[in-house]
């Protein structure tokens, strides 16, 4: 009986956490934009026109950028069991 109640409590905590996380992700996506860009000369990036217009971003506005590299080298282990870049 105690174990069943404990399992139900844990299950409810997991459901609540999942719902809270989903709500946070939904808020982020609704109020922001996610797109891929190439880094240009002098490490510059350009916000696509459609994204800038949809967000109301104009030249000179301050925006926050989160960088997530898409071409991160993978680490593998060599024959000596040491990590090396591929």
C-alpha positions in Angstrom: 0.0 0.0 0.0 2.8 2.5 0.9 4.8 1.6 -2.2 1.7 2.1 -4.4 1.1 5.6 -2.8 4.8 6.4 -3.2 4.7 5.3 -6.9 1.6 7.4 -7.5 3.2 10.4 -5.8 6.3 10.0 -7.9 4.2 9.6 -11.1 2.4 12.8 -10.2 5.6 14.7 -9.7 6.9 13.5 -13.0 3.7 14.6 -14.8 3.7 18.0 -13.1 7.4 18.5 -14.0 6.7 17.5 -17.6 3.7 19.8 -17.9 5.7 22.7 -16.4 8.6 22.1 -18.8 6.2 21.9 -21.7 4.6 25.2 -20.7 8.0 26.8 -20.5 9.1 25.5 -23.9 5.8 26.7 -25.4 6.3 30.2 -24.0 9.8 30.4 -25.3 8.8 29.3 -28.8 5.7 31.6 -28.9 7.7 34.7 -27.9 10.9 34.0 -29.7 12.3 32.6 -32.9 14.7 29.8 -33.6 16.6 29.7 -36.9 19.9 28.7 -38.3 22.5 31.1 -39.6 26.0 31.0 -40.9 28.7 33.0 -39.1 30.1 35.5 -41.6 33.2 37.7 -41.7 34.2 39.1 -38.4 31.9 36.5 -36.7 28.8 38.4 -37.8 25.4 36.8 -38.0 22.3 38.1 -39.8 18.7 37.8 -38.6 16.6 36.8 -41.6 14.2 39.6 -42.7 11.0 37.5 -42.1 12.2 36.7 -38.5 13.2 40.3 -37.8 9.8 41.6 -39.1 7.8 39.0 -37.2 9.6 39.9 -34.0 9.6 43.6 -34.6 13.4 43.8 -34.4 15.0 46.8 -36.1 18.5 48.0 -36.7 20.1 49.2 -33.4 17.7 47.1 -31.2 19.3 45.0 -28.5 18.6 41.3 -28.7 19.9 38.3 -26.8 21.5 35.4 -28.7 22.1 31.9 -27.5 24.7 30.1 -29.5 24.4 26.3 -30.0 27.0 25.1 -32.5 25.6 22.5 -34.9 29.0 21.2 -36.0 30.6 20.2 -32.7 33.4 17.7 -33.2 32.6 14.3 -31.8 34.9 12.7 -29.2 35.8 9.1 -29.5 38.2 6.9 -27.6 41.4 5.6 -29.3 43.0 2.3 -28.8 44.6 3.6 -25.6 41.1 4.5 -24.3 41.9 8.2 -24.5 39.3 10.7 -25.9 40.2 12.3 -29.2 38.4 14.5 -31.7 37.2 12.9 -34.9 
